[in-house]
Amino acid sequence: MATPTQEKTRTEQFKVEGDRLLAETKRLIKEGNVRRISIKQGEQTVLELPLTMGVAGVLLAPWLAAVGAVAALVTDSSIEVERAEPSRAR
């Protein structure tokens, strides 16, 4: 009997200037292996975007508008990205 494979994830965090926040978020979404994007100011999470495979651009429009609004307000921001690790065959 085969056991279900668990998807492994990894998290990375990097600093980004407020004016680059929206562009970096769009770039990460296009990568396709991103599961969640958290935008933080210092240690506090300001906005969290849960993503799934196949999310249509129409559904992302309100989220991207929110990211744009947050970008105008935050300084000392960082993006925390949760990515899906490619599964390896045994």
URVENCOR-V722981 format. One record per run of one state. SS is the DSSP state (helix for helix, strand for strand, loop for the rest). FROM is the first residue (numbers start at 1). LEN is the number of residues. If there is no record, write none. Layout:
ss-><SS,SS>
from-><FROM,FROM>
len-><LEN,LEN>
This chain:
ss-><loop,strand,loop,helix,loop,strand,loop,strand,loop,helix,loop,strand,loop>
from-><1,9,17,18,32,34,42,44,51,57,74,77,85>
len-><8,8,1,14,2,8,2,7,6,17,3,8,6>
